Amino acid sequence: MKKLVATFAALVVALGSAFAQDLAAVTEIYNAGAAAIATDKEGALKSFEQALTLATALGEEGQEVVANCKNIIPNLKLSIAKDLVKASKFDEAIAALKEASEVAEKYEALDALSEAGSLLPQVKMSKATSLLNAKDYDGAIAAYKEIVDADPTNGAAALRLGVAYNAANKLEEAKAAFEQAAANGQEATAKKQIGNILLKEAAASLKEKKYADAVAAAAKVNDYTENAQAWQVAGQASQAAGKNADAIKYFEKYLEAAPTASNAGAIAFTVGALYQQAKNNAKAKEFYTKASSDARYGAEAKKMLDALK
């Protein structure tokens, strides 16, 4: 019996020694990871992950190492992701941040989870912006659209999505994106962009002699942003279409919005001529008078005023 007790005691001592050796080996791997952080984060991560697996197998003996590894690993993954962002390796950084978030959630590393979650949309924006700056408009559209689809209230992303669509000459999509941006904190800039698109459409329609379309687009411009040129295009299109009353109306709006424009004298002379054709001599005189000091049309305006006396 004494021999059996002695044998059992020897076994316990042997097992205790084995556990001590295993813990020492795990601790050595853990320490190697800690030492490598400054120079080799990927290598350090592998050491901590190995230490975590081995320490978990030790049960109660490895609890302290397990706790330390679960705290370090998410933050180390997060640090690696940040390095990828600095290197402009956005796709790799996005994948790394997603992985860091998953591990942080698994190990209940709440600070790392929160930081990774806040960084992810920022990195996605950086990726999209880099594509836009590189004039990869299709790539930028896809990247911004992913952000906006995930968060429809992201007005900044919607605004840049509109810019990408506009650059790709997808004007209807651009207007829709700008409308979304306007509804989410980017109203002034987004509406100006919509106005610019409408003016571009109006000028194109005028060139193609689609006068009704030109007037319709130009008239909408100032619903979004003040733009004197839109009134000029509307006036030109109306005049070309033989709608002189409308032409007068739009040209007068142009002169009200841009009284010191370089072509103000020319427009005033045109309005005077249109009023004269309509047999409204009083208004014709008013606008010929405005044109009388113009370098190009002044002399002719004075002749018309003399003829109307």
Kinemage of the C-alpha trace (Angstrom):
@kinemage 1
@onewidth
@group {chain A} dominant
@subgroup {mainchain}
@vectorlist {calphas} color= white
{ca met a 1} P 0.000 0.000 0.000
{ca lys a 2} L 2.839 2.354 0.893
{ca lys a 3} L 4.422 1.552 -2.449
{ca leu a 4} L 1.144 2.417 -4.282
{ca val a 5} L 0.852 5.751 -2.446
{ca ala a 6} L 4.458 6.542 -3.222
{ca thr a 7} L 3.904 5.700 -6.898
{ca phe a 8} L 0.820 7.941 -7.085
{ca ala a 9} L 2.685 10.781 -5.399
{ca ala a 10} L 5.489 10.415 -7.893
{ca leu a 11} L 2.949 10.589 -10.746
{ca val a 12} L 1.432 13.792 -9.368
{ca val a 13} L 4.889 15.347 -9.093
{ca ala a 14} L 5.686 14.266 -12.645
{ca leu a 15} L 2.442 15.735 -13.996
{ca gly a 16} L 3.032 18.939 -12.076
{ca ser a 17} L 6.495 19.144 -13.576
{ca ala a 18} L 5.104 18.544 -17.070
{ca phe a 19} L 2.515 21.296 -16.661
{ca ala a 20} L 5.229 23.630 -15.393
{ca gln a 21} L 7.347 22.830 -18.438
{ca asp a 22} L 4.386 23.364 -20.782
{ca leu a 23} L 3.569 26.715 -19.166
{ca ala a 24} L 7.187 27.748 -19.413
{ca ala a 25} L 7.189 26.887 -23.122
{ca val a 26} L 3.959 28.828 -23.670
{ca thr a 27} L 5.334 31.798 -21.742
{ca glu a 28} L 8.452 31.720 -23.902
{ca ile a 29} L 6.331 31.858 -27.070
{ca tyr a 30} L 4.277 34.679 -25.575
{ca asn a 31} L 7.427 36.638 -24.671
{ca ala a 32} L 8.796 36.105 -28.177
{ca gly a 33} L 5.639 37.703 -29.543
{ca ala a 34} L 5.989 40.646 -27.186
{ca ala a 35} L 9.602 41.148 -28.250
{ca ala a 36} L 8.681 41.060 -31.972
{ca ile a 37} L 5.890 43.663 -31.877
{ca ala a 38} L 8.171 46.594 -32.639
{ca thr a 39} L 9.833 45.002 -35.668
{ca asp a 40} L 7.560 42.235 -36.971
{ca lys a 41} L 3.879 42.622 -36.172
{ca glu a 42} L 2.815 39.698 -38.359
{ca gly a 43} L 5.351 37.439 -36.669
{ca ala a 44} L 4.302 38.700 -33.260
{ca leu a 45} L 0.670 37.978 -34.101
{ca lys a 46} L 1.505 34.385 -35.009
{ca ser a 47} L 3.352 33.955 -31.706
{ca phe a 48} L 0.431 35.292 -29.673
{ca glu a 49} L -2.066 33.140 -31.566
{ca gln a 50} L 0.102 30.063 -30.943
{ca ala a 51} L 0.501 30.977 -27.290
{ca leu a 52} L -3.267 31.394 -26.979
{ca thr a 53} L -3.947 27.939 -28.427
{ca leu a 54} L -1.394 26.238 -26.170
{ca ala a 55} L -2.359 28.203 -23.056
{ca thr a 56} L -6.030 27.357 -23.592
{ca ala a 57} L -5.109 23.665 -23.649
{ca leu a 58} L -3.441 24.058 -20.246
{ca gly a 59} L -6.743 25.010 -18.639
{ca glu a 60} L -6.479 26.853 -15.347
{ca glu a 61} L -2.668 26.932 -15.532
{ca gly a 62} L -2.755 29.013 -18.717
{ca gln a 63} L -5.558 31.413 -17.810
{ca glu a 64} L -3.345 34.466 -17.359
{ca val a 65} L -1.622 33.956 -20.716
{ca val a 66} L -5.007 33.368 -22.383
{ca ala a 67} L -6.368 36.641 -20.978
{ca asn a 68} L -3.310 38.574 -22.088
{ca cys a 69} L -3.412 37.105 -25.594
{ca lys a 70} L -7.105 37.869 -25.988
{ca asn a 71} L -6.378 41.487 -25.098
{ca ile a 72} L -3.317 41.839 -27.338
{ca ile a 73} L -4.408 39.991 -30.507
{ca pro a 74} L -7.348 42.275 -31.512
{ca asn a 75} L -5.279 45.394 -30.899
{ca leu a 76} L -2.361 43.967 -32.840
{ca lys a 77} L -4.623 43.105 -35.766
{ca leu a 78} L -5.976 46.651 -35.587
{ca ser a 79} L -2.442 48.063 -35.649
{ca ile a 80} L -1.572 45.963 -38.707
{ca ala a 81} L -4.692 47.273 -40.444
{ca lys a 82} L -3.656 50.870 -39.687
{ca asp a 83} L -0.250 50.224 -41.237
{ca leu a 84} L -1.978 49.011 -44.389
{ca val a 85} L -4.020 52.217 -44.474
{ca lys a 86} L -0.838 54.305 -44.229
{ca ala a 87} L 0.568 52.324 -47.148
{ca ser a 88} L -2.635 53.059 -49.142
{ca lys a 89} L -3.342 49.325 -49.411
{ca phe a 90} L -7.008 49.973 -48.913
{ca asp a 91} L -8.474 46.614 -49.921
{ca glu a 92} L -6.078 44.771 -47.619
{ca ala a 93} L -6.752 47.288 -44.857
{ca ile a 94} L -10.526 46.829 -45.172
{ca ala a 95} L -10.155 43.047 -44.954
{ca ala a 96} L -7.824 43.419 -41.942
{ca leu a 97} L -10.238 45.760 -40.152
{ca lys a 98} L -13.122 43.347 -40.672
{ca glu a 99} L -11.003 40.546 -39.245
{ca ala a 100} L -9.933 42.731 -36.311
{ca ser a 101} L -13.599 43.517 -35.601
{ca glu a 102} L -14.551 39.841 -35.630
{ca val a 103} L -11.719 38.868 -33.278
{ca ala a 104} L -12.376 41.847 -30.996
{ca glu a 105} L -16.022 40.873 -30.724
{ca lys a 106} L -15.103 37.238 -30.060
{ca tyr a 107} L -12.635 38.158 -27.311
{ca glu a 108} L -14.796 41.035 -25.963
{ca ala a 109} L -12.067 43.615 -26.599
{ca leu a 110} L -14.566 46.470 -26.682
{ca asp a 111} L -12.161 49.357 -27.302
{ca ala a 112} L -10.592 47.606 -30.292
{ca leu a 113} L -14.050 46.675 -31.580
{ca ser a 114} L -15.220 50.286 -31.389
{ca glu a 115} L -12.108 51.695 -33.063
{ca ala a 116} L -12.145 49.156 -35.884
{ca gly a 117} L -15.827 49.861 -36.477
{ca ser a 118} L -15.241 53.612 -36.725
{ca leu a 119} L -12.179 53.237 -38.960
{ca leu a 120} L -13.799 50.937 -41.517
{ca pro a 121} L -16.057 53.545 -43.220
{ca gln a 122} L -13.192 56.057 -43.176
{ca val a 123} L -10.907 53.631 -44.993
{ca lys a 124} L -13.638 52.835 -47.500
{ca met a 125} L -13.961 56.577 -48.166
{ca ser a 126} L -10.197 56.861 -48.617
{ca lys a 127} L -10.257 54.018 -51.104
{ca ala a 128} L -13.111 55.575 -53.069
{ca thr a 129} L -11.439 58.988 -53.080
{ca ser a 130} L -8.163 57.531 -54.314
{ca leu a 131} L -10.052 55.928 -57.211
{ca leu a 132} L -11.818 59.208 -57.992
{ca asn a 133} L -8.533 61.130 -57.938
{ca ala a 134} L -7.038 58.524 -60.269
{ca lys a 135} L -10.000 59.122 -62.636
{ca asp a 136} L -11.129 55.528 -62.250
{ca tyr a 137} L -14.733 56.663 -62.262
{ca asp a 138} L -16.357 53.241 -62.499
{ca gly a 139} L -14.242 52.036 -59.573
{ca ala a 140} L -15.028 55.164 -57.573
{ca ile a 141} L -18.751 54.799 -58.288
{ca ala a 142} L -18.731 51.211 -57.032
{ca ala a 143} L -16.767 52.169 -53.915
{ca tyr a 144} L -18.909 55.172 -52.984
{ca lys a 145} L -22.096 53.276 -53.758
{ca glu a 146} L -21.085 50.551 -51.311
{ca ile a 147} L -20.717 53.200 -48.598
{ca val a 148} L -24.009 54.911 -49.408
{ca asp a 149} L -25.892 51.625 -49.626
{ca ala a 150} L -24.608 50.727 -46.149
{ca asp a 151} L -25.414 54.179 -44.762
{ca pro a 152} L -27.914 56.212 -46.831
{ca thr a 153} L -27.436 59.178 -44.460
{ca asn a 154} L -23.766 59.575 -45.415
{ca gly a 155} L -24.133 62.845 -47.298
{ca ala a 156} L -20.402 63.248 -47.956
{ca ala a 157} L -20.231 59.873 -49.704
{ca ala a 158} L -23.404 60.617 -51.686
{ca leu a 159} L -21.914 63.943 -52.793
{ca arg a 160} L -18.739 62.292 -54.046
{ca leu a 161} L -20.776 59.550 -55.668
{ca gly a 162} L -22.516 62.307 -57.609
{ca val a 163} L -19.150 63.770 -58.620
{ca ala a 164} L -18.009 60.356 -59.884
{ca tyr a 165} L -21.236 59.815 -61.835
{ca asn a 166} L -20.961 63.311 -63.316
{ca ala a 167} L -17.357 62.709 -64.382
{ca ala a 168} L -18.482 59.471 -66.031
{ca asn a 169} L -21.198 61.479 -67.844
{ca lys a 170} L -23.967 59.521 -66.105
{ca leu a 171} L -25.971 62.650 -65.459
{ca glu a 172} L -29.276 61.228 -64.236
{ca glu a 173} L -27.467 59.038 -61.702
{ca ala a 174} L -25.378 62.041 -60.691
{ca lys a 175} L -28.465 64.180 -60.061
{ca ala a 176} L -30.024 61.430 -57.935
{ca ala a 177} L -26.856 61.114 -55.860
{ca phe a 178} L -26.666 64.878 -55.391
{ca glu a 179} L -30.321 64.955 -54.317
{ca gln a 180} L -29.498 62.341 -51.676
{ca ala a 181} L -26.488 64.376 -50.562
{ca ala a 182} L -28.619 67.520 -50.332
{ca ala a 183} L -31.045 65.704 -48.042
{ca asn a 184} L -28.190 64.641 -45.762
{ca gly a 185} L -26.217 67.716 -44.804
{ca gln a 186} L -24.661 68.723 -48.144
{ca glu a 187} L -27.464 70.920 -49.469
{ca ala a 188} L -25.552 73.974 -50.736
{ca thr a 189} L -22.810 72.093 -52.562
{ca ala a 190} L -25.109 69.376 -53.893
{ca lys a 191} L -27.671 71.820 -55.257
{ca lys a 192} L -24.945 73.821 -56.961
{ca gln a 193} L -23.755 70.626 -58.628
{ca ile a 194} L -27.270 69.807 -59.825
{ca gly a 195} L -27.582 73.333 -61.189
{ca asn a 196} L -24.313 72.903 -63.086
{ca ile a 197} L -25.553 69.647 -64.633
{ca leu a 198} L -28.829 71.264 -65.698
{ca leu a 199} L -26.932 74.179 -67.239
{ca lys a 200} L -24.719 71.721 -69.101
{ca glu a 201} L -27.843 69.953 -70.409
{ca ala a 202} L -29.432 73.278 -71.379
{ca ala a 203} L -26.364 74.398 -73.326
{ca ala a 204} L -26.196 71.041 -75.119
{ca ser a 205} L -29.882 71.249 -76.059
{ca leu a 206} L -29.417 74.807 -77.341
{ca lys a 207} L -26.520 73.669 -79.519
{ca glu a 208} L -28.658 70.812 -80.866
{ca lys a 209} L -31.506 73.300 -81.546
{ca lys a 210} L -33.752 71.533 -79.059
{ca tyr a 211} L -35.041 74.864 -77.844
{ca ala a 212} L -37.877 73.700 -75.618
{ca asp a 213} L -35.543 71.293 -73.814
{ca ala a 214} L -32.952 74.035 -73.435
{ca val a 215} L -35.464 76.413 -71.864
{ca ala a 216} L -36.852 73.720 -69.542
{ca ala a 217} L -33.400 72.726 -68.267
{ca ala a 218} L -32.185 76.319 -67.949
{ca ala a 219} L -35.292 77.413 -66.060
{ca lys a 220} L -34.701 74.646 -63.496
{ca val a 221} L -31.125 75.721 -62.786
{ca asn a 222} L -32.111 78.595 -60.544
{ca asp a 223} L -34.384 76.311 -58.549
{ca tyr a 224} L -31.125 74.846 -57.221
{ca thr a 225} L -28.555 77.626 -57.369
{ca glu a 226} L -28.269 81.219 -58.549
{ca asn a 227} L -26.750 81.197 -62.009
{ca ala a 228} L -27.147 84.130 -64.379
{ca gln a 229} L -25.895 82.123 -67.339
{ca ala a 230} L -28.968 79.898 -67.145
{ca trp a 231} L -31.215 82.899 -67.839
{ca gln a 232} L -29.043 83.814 -70.819
{ca val a 233} L -29.358 80.298 -72.284
{ca ala a 234} L -33.127 80.353 -71.713
{ca gly a 235} L -33.327 83.724 -73.457
{ca gln a 236} L -31.245 82.578 -76.417
{ca ala a 237} L -33.309 79.404 -76.817
{ca ser a 238} L -36.596 81.310 -76.596
{ca gln a 239} L -35.422 83.890 -79.130
{ca ala a 240} L -34.271 81.153 -81.520
{ca ala a 241} L -37.670 79.475 -81.138
{ca gly a 242} L -39.412 82.762 -82.049
{ca lys a 243} L -40.823 83.234 -78.552
{ca asn a 244} L -39.746 86.819 -78.141
{ca ala a 245} L -41.835 87.593 -75.063
{ca asp a 246} L -40.165 84.718 -73.249
{ca ala a 247} L -36.776 85.805 -74.561
{ca ile a 248} L -37.316 89.292 -73.152
{ca lys a 249} L -38.330 87.840 -69.791
{ca tyr a 250} L -35.257 85.630 -69.506
{ca phe a 251} L -32.808 88.242 -70.806
{ca glu a 252} L -34.145 90.746 -68.261
{ca lys a 253} L -33.562 88.170 -65.518
{ca tyr a 254} L -30.020 87.744 -66.806
{ca leu a 255} L -29.351 91.490 -66.653
{ca glu a 256} L -30.794 91.665 -63.130
{ca ala a 257} L -28.508 88.844 -62.020
{ca ala a 258} L -25.393 90.016 -63.892
{ca pro a 259} L -25.673 93.783 -64.537
{ca thr a 260} L -21.899 94.206 -64.919
{ca ala a 261} L -21.271 91.158 -67.128
{ca ser a 262} L -19.026 91.732 -70.130
{ca asn a 263} L -21.941 91.029 -72.475
{ca ala a 264} L -24.506 93.069 -70.542
{ca gly a 265} L -24.512 95.773 -73.222
{ca ala a 266} L -25.092 93.240 -75.986
{ca ile a 267} L -27.972 91.628 -74.097
{ca ala a 268} L -29.507 95.028 -73.322
{ca phe a 269} L -29.335 95.958 -77.012
{ca thr a 270} L -31.029 92.660 -77.910
{ca val a 271} L -33.811 93.307 -75.392
{ca gly a 272} L -34.267 96.821 -76.796
{ca ala a 273} L -34.594 95.392 -80.312
{ca leu a 274} L -37.116 92.778 -79.150
{ca tyr a 275} L -39.220 95.450 -77.430
{ca gln a 276} L -39.037 97.568 -80.548
{ca gln a 277} L -40.306 94.629 -82.624
{ca ala a 278} L -43.174 94.309 -80.141
{ca lys a 279} L -43.887 98.048 -80.691
{ca asn a 280} L -43.153 98.840 -77.052
{ca asn a 281} L -41.000 101.874 -77.740
{ca ala a 282} L -40.822 103.029 -74.143
{ca lys a 283} L -39.184 99.791 -73.039
{ca ala a 284} L -37.061 99.725 -76.199
{ca lys a 285} L -35.664 103.163 -75.294
{ca glu a 286} L -34.985 101.986 -71.728
{ca phe a 287} L -32.797 99.117 -72.893
{ca tyr a 288} L -31.139 100.960 -75.760
{ca thr a 289} L -30.135 103.547 -73.167
{ca lys a 290} L -28.550 100.799 -71.071
{ca ala a 291} L -26.634 99.639 -74.127
{ca ser a 292} L -25.554 103.138 -75.209
{ca ser a 293} L -22.302 103.041 -73.236
{ca asp a 294} L -21.288 99.619 -74.547
{ca ala a 295} L -18.040 99.650 -76.548
{ca arg a 296} L -19.434 97.455 -79.295
{ca tyr a 297} L -23.154 98.244 -79.387
{ca gly a 298} L -23.228 101.779 -77.967
{ca ala a 299} L -23.102 103.651 -81.260
{ca glu a 300} L -25.866 101.526 -82.777
{ca ala a 301} L -27.963 101.898 -79.611
{ca lys a 302} L -27.710 105.689 -79.870
{ca lys a 303} L -28.857 105.551 -83.493
{ca met a 304} L -31.881 103.533 -82.444
{ca leu a 305} L -32.654 106.008 -79.676
{ca asp a 306} L -32.509 108.906 -82.161
{ca ala a 307} L -34.829 107.019 -84.501
{ca leu a 308} L -37.361 106.467 -81.714
{ca lys a 309} L -37.570 110.153 -80.663
